[in-house]
Amino acid sequence: MSNEIEIGRGKRGRRAYSFDDIAVVPSRRTRDPKDVSVEWQIDAYHFELPILAAPMDSVMSPATAVALGNHGGLGVLDLEGLWTRYESPEALLAEIRGLPAGEATRRMQEIYAEPIKPELITQRLKEVRAAGVTVAGALSPQRTQEYYQTVVDAGVDLFVIRGTTVSAEHVSGNAEPLNLKRFIYELDVPVVVGGASTYTAALHLMRTGAAGVLVGFGGGAAHTTRVGLGIHAPMATAVSDVAAARRDYLDESGGRYVHVIADGGVGHSGDVVKAIACGADAVMLGAALARASEAPGQGWHWGPEAHHHALPRGERVEVGTAGTLEQVLFGPSSSADGTSNLVGALRRAMATTGYSDLKEFQRVEVVVSPYQPR
């Protein structure tokens, strides 16, 4: 049965669903939340939590990356952010937080015009490594060729290539594009790439040798991509489509498993639950972790799209503070809005529906919800 809808006589569109459009259904069995495992592993790296922090200056500093690592997650540093442009960016972070709404974009463009300093990339990654946690850093596809050797030499464990969208077949008449397949083959560390939002795009990324694929396009709290470019990928459908590509690539490759990481639109605990229910192995969180009191944004949140020099596709938004990082992850929570105790909520959802680990929970039944829960 087709789910295409007629937009007009000359255009049809496939119905797609966001996390708010679906709900998880209990089964015949329930479990004790203490018996539920939320561990996951990518390549040789094992994590107690299926949570990666988005590489955004409002979310991750070297210190918060270490803190998240100590809690069992993975902090990913933005290697094109303030921490690699300025020796001491704390004053600039405070300035960004205090900017009037009408001046924020212009001033952020000025602040981020400072050149990236390779020696600061090395310094920041070594700060994280010195703490004994897994080290991850992110570059955009446009900067990867220029700085990847610096990143690898600094001792990164996981390398993230993250853009609004990343394809295995970028066409350019102005410069030689990044050859992902060759690049990943020659690299000695596992690579996570994205965003991708369709079955075909994800399948091509998996064929490059990537260890993981980020799923999402312009769906985060600080994105304005739908308004600016008219492009948007509702996340429940996108994650499900990419999970199908993972399944088919597993057969095609003779057993090579590529991890699916939901990246965008995962702002509350229920979204984490539904992302994994749709097939994600883990989630990359931005706004959800920006609400921690230790986050550099101190209740404000922005991504690299917010200060693009020519076409900003994001904005600085106020997300508030929900508690310490530990409270955001593990509680106790003093509110019922899904902004704290994210891991406890995931455990309880899995226990309530009778599943003991994340792989099992990917098979949980979901329905299209007839109402908007928030």
N, C-alpha and C positions, 0 to 999 in steps of 0.2 A: 504494500500500500504506500503510495507516494505521500510525502508530507510537504510537497510543493504547494505554494499559494500563488494565485494569479494576482500580480501587482496591477497589471493592466493588460491590454491585448498583446502588447509587444514585450512583456517582461514577466517572468515567473521567479519566485524566490523560495528557497528552502526554509522552513520554519526552524529556528534555532532557539535554544533554551539557556537561560542564565541559571546560576545556582538558586536564585530566589524563585525560579519557576518549578523546581523539583523538590521532592522530599524523600527521605529514606523510610522504608517500611519495616516494622518489626517482623521477626519470623517466629517459628514455633518454639525456639530455644532462647533462654537468657543466660547470662554469665555474671560472675562477680567481676567488677571492674579491676580488681587487683590481679585477676588471672589473665588480663588482656596485655598483649605485647604491642608496643608501637615502635619497635626498633626497625631500622632499615639499613641497607648497605649498598654502596655504589663503588664498583671496582673493589679495591682492597680496603676501603674506608667504611667503618661501622659506626653508626650513630644511634643513640638511645631515642632520639626524637626525629620524626620525619619532617623537620623544619629547617629551612635555609632562610637566612636573612637577606632581603633584597639589597643589592649594592647601590645604596642611596645614602647621601651624606646626612640626611635627617634620621637615618636608621642605624648606620654602622660607622663606628670609629674603630681604631685598633683595640681600644679598651672594651667596647661592647662586643666586638667579634670574639675576644677572649672570653668574656662573660657568657655569651651564648654557647661557645664551645665547651665551657666547663659545665653547663647545664645539659649537654648532650646533643645540641644542635650544631649547625654550621653557619658561621658568619662569613659573608662574602663582601670583601672590601671593593668599593668603586675606585679603581686605579686611575680614573680620570677626574676624581673629585677634589675637594678642597685639601684633603690630607696628602695629596701628591702634588699640589700646586703651591702650598704654603707650609712653611716650617711649623708655624703655630696658628692654626685656623680658628681657634676658639672665639676670638673677637669677631671674626667674620660670620661665624655661625650665629652668634648673638645678634649681630646686625641684621642678618636675614630674617631671624625670628621677629625682630621689631619693626620691619619695614611696613609702611602704609600699603594697603592693598594696591593702590594705583601706581605705586613705584616699584613694587617687588620684582616684576619681570625684568624691567630695564636695568635695575641695579644688579640683579643676579647675573645678567649677561655680562656686565662690566667685571664683576668679581671673578667669574669663571673664564674670563679672557686671559687670565694669567697662564703662562705656559706650564705644561706638565714637566716635572723635574724627575728624570730617571733615578737619581740618587734617593729621592723621597719614596719612590715605589719600592726600592730595595729596603729602605729603612722601615717603612710601615709593615711590610711582610715579615721582616725579621723580628719586629716587636711582637707579632702574633706567634711566630714560631718559638720565640723564647719562652712563651707561656706553656708550651707543650700541647697545644690543641691543633687540630687539622687546619691547614692554611689554604684559603681560597681567595682568589682575586678575579675581578672582572674587567674586561676591556670591551669596547664597542668594535664591531667589524672594521670600522674605518681606522681604528688605532692599533689593531692587533699586529699588523706587520711591523709597525714601528717599535712597539714596546714589548712584544712577547718574549724576546730573548732576555730582556732585563727581568721580566717576571719569573721566567724559568730559572735563571741564574740565582735569583733570590731564594729559591727553594719552595716554590708553591707546590701544594699537594694536588689541588684541583684547579683547573683553569676554566673560567667561564667567559664565553663570548656572548654578550647580551646586547640586543638592540630592540627597537620597537618591533621590527620583524627581521629575521635572518633567513636567507634562502641559500640553498646549495648551488644555485645558478643565478648569480648576480651579473647583470650585463651592464657594462659601462664603456662609453666611447672616449672617456677622458683619462682613465687610469686603469692599470691592471688590477682586477678585483682579487680579493682573497680567495685562493683555491682551498676550500675547506678540507677536501679529501686528502690532498697532498699535505696540507698543514698538520692535520690531526695524525696522519700516518707517521710524519717525521718527529712529532712531539713525544716526549717520554712520560708525559703525565696525562691522566684522563681529562677529557674536555666535555663540558656541558655547553650546549648551544641553544639559542632561541632569541626571540619568540617565534613560535610556529602556531598556527591556528587551524590548519586543515590536514586531512589525511595525507594528501599528496605531498605537501611541503614537508611534513614530518617524516614521511617515508624516505624522501630524498636526503634529509639531514641524517637519518639513521644510517644510510648507506655511506656516509662520509667517514664512519667509524666513531661517531660521538658516543660517549658513555651515557649521556642523558640529554633530553630535549626539554627545554622550557616551553610551556604552553601558555599563550596569552597574547593579546594585541590590544593595547589601549584600554584595558578594562580596569585599571587601578584607580584608587581614590584620587590621585593627583594628576591623572591623565585627562586631556581634553581632545584626544585623537578623534573621537566620534564627531565632535563639533568642528574641529579644524580641518580634518581630512575626509570626514564622512565614512570612516572605516571603523568597524567594531566587530568583535567575535565573541558572542555570548559564551561564557566559560563552560557551562555544563556540556554543551554540544562540542565545543572545541576539545575538551579533555577526553571525551568519549571517542571522538574521531581519531585523535592521536593515539589513544590506547588501542584502537583497532589497527592502526599502522604498526604499533609495537608487536601486536599479536602476529600480523602477517609477515613482518620482518623477521620475527623469531623463526618462522617456518622457512622463509626464503634464505636465511643465513645459516640454517642448520643448527640453531640453538643459541644465537647471540641475543642476549636480553639488553634492551636499551631502556633506561629509566625515564619515566614521564613525570615531570615536575610542574605542577600548576603554578603559574606566575601571573597574578592579576585577579582582582575580584574576590580575593580571599581575605576579607577584612574582619570577619567574625568567626567564632568557633564553629558555628553551623556550616559556614562555607568550607572550612577545613574538612569537616566530616563529609560533605557532599563532593568535594574534589576527589577524595580518595574513593568514595563510592562510585564515582564515574570512571575510575581507572588510574588515578594518579598514584605514584609511589611515594611522593612527598610534595610539600608545598613550599613556595618561596613567598615570604611575608614581608610586606612593606609597611602599610598603615598600621597593621595589627601590632607590630613591634615598635613603631614610632610612638605608640601610646605608653611605652615604658618610661619611667621617670629618668632612667639613665640614658635614654636615646639622645643623640646630639641635637635633634630638632626640638626637644623640650616641649612636646605637644604640637609642634608644627611639622609638616611633611611635604617634601618635594622630591622630584626625580630629575634626571638629566634632561628630560624633554622640556622642563620648565624654563631652562636658560639657553635653549638652542639659539645660536647667533642670528639665524635668519627666519626661522619659522617655529616659535615655541608651540609645543603641543601638550603642555602640562602647566600646572600652576602650583603655587604654594598654598596649602590648605591647612586649616586648623583641625587637628584630630583629637586634641585633648590628651589628658594623662589618665590611665586606668590603674596605675600602680607601679610597683617595681617590676623589673624584668622577671624576677621569680614569680611574682603574683600574676603577671600576664600569662606566663607559661603554666604554672602549677597551682595558682590560687594561694590562699583562699580568696574567693570573689565576694565583693559586697554589692554587686549589681547583677541583673539578669539579662544584660544586653549583649552577651557574647563577646565582650572585649577582654575578659580575663579568665584565667584557668582554661586556656585553650586545650592543653593536653588532657586535663581532667574531663573536659567535654567530649573529646575524641574517644577516650577510654570508655566513658559511660555510654556513648552512642553505639560503640562496638559491642559492649556488654549487653545493652538493651536489645540489640538485634541478634545476639548469639554468636558473634564472631570473635576469634581469639587472636588473630594477627592481621596485619594490613593486607596481605595477599588474599586471605579469605574474604576480607571485608570488601574488596573490589567486586565481589560477586553478589553483594547485597541487592535486594530488589529496590527500585526507585519508582516513583510515580510522578506524573505532572501535577503539580499542586494547583488547586483552583483559586488560590488567594496569595497575596503578597504578605509574607510573615513580618516584614519590617516596613 
